[in-house]
Amino acid sequence: MYAVTVVRPLVAQHALTVPDPGPEGDPHSHRYRVEVELTGEALNEYDYLVDIDAVEAALDGVESRYADAFLNDLPEFEGYNPSVERFARVIHDRLADELAADAVAETTVTVWEDDVANAAYTAPL
């Protein structure tokens, strides 16, 4: 199995909407680290699983959308608690079409909200 991972820092804000969220219920920011891992069994005709420049370009779009944004105000979070788990899924879904390639079987988006805690979402492309 081959794997390609690209990492991008991202600062965004949110406020958790669950009952009794404590201080996390107040608007606050995180210095997130977004990791996108693509895996597959074979390489393409150029011996790539995926072109890293294409992954970086897709992450440029993620950064443009979410950098310095208040996640609660975005339509993709409407009706959802803007948790790190939900953020990983939202980013995955945003990237899925852009990163679909014949050699890529599965993509995992991991969002680190600090140095010790992360959440990930994995799905086939």
C-alpha positions, -999 to 999 in steps of 0.1 A, spaced: 0 0 0 13 34 -10 5 66 10 11 103 4 5 128 32 4 166 29 1 188 60 -11 224 63 -15 247 93 -48 266 96 -62 290 122 -100 291 126 -125 298 153 -155 280 166 -178 276 197 -191 242 206 -229 239 207 -233 209 229 -250 211 263 -226 223 290 -196 228 268 -177 248 294 -152 273 281 -153 256 247 -188 271 242 -174 306 240 -159 316 206 -122 308 205 -96 299 180 -74 269 173 -41 266 154 -52 235 136 -29 212 116 -47 195 87 -32 163 74 -44 147 42 -33 111 36 -42 94 3 -36 56 0 -37 31 -28 -23 -2 -40 -7 10 -72 10 39 -88 -1 57 -120 18 58 -153 41 85 -138 49 64 -107 27 87 -86 -1 78 -63 -12 114 -66 5 146 -77 15 164 -45 11 197 -62 -26 188 -68 -30 180 -31 -14 213 -21 -36 232 -46 -67 215 -31 -55 225 4 -51 261 -8 -89 260 -14 -95 247 21 -73 274 36 -91 301 16 -124 288 29 -116 283 66 -86 304 75 -97 329 102 -134 319 97 -159 313 125 -170 278 116 -204 281 133 -214 307 107 -206 286 76 -235 267 59 -216 233 60 -218 234 98 -254 245 100 -272 222 124 -240 205 135 -217 210 165 -185 224 149 -163 198 166 -129 187 154 -145 155 142 -170 173 121 -143 196 107 -123 166 95 -154 153 77 -162 187 62 -126 190 49 -127 155 35 -159 160 17 -146 193 2 -114 176 -10 -130 143 -23 -138 154 -58 -106 174 -63 -84 145 -52 -101 117 -69 -75 98 -90 -74 63 -104 -46 52 -81 -61 66 -49 -84 42 -30 -89 60 3 -84 94 19 -80 102 55 -82 138 68 -68 143 103 -73 176 120 -51 184 150 -66 210 173 -35 212 194 -3 192 200 -20 163 217 -55 159 203 -68 151 168 -97 136 150 -98 119 116 -123 110 89 -115 82 64 -135 72 34 -129 57 -1 -128 82 -29 
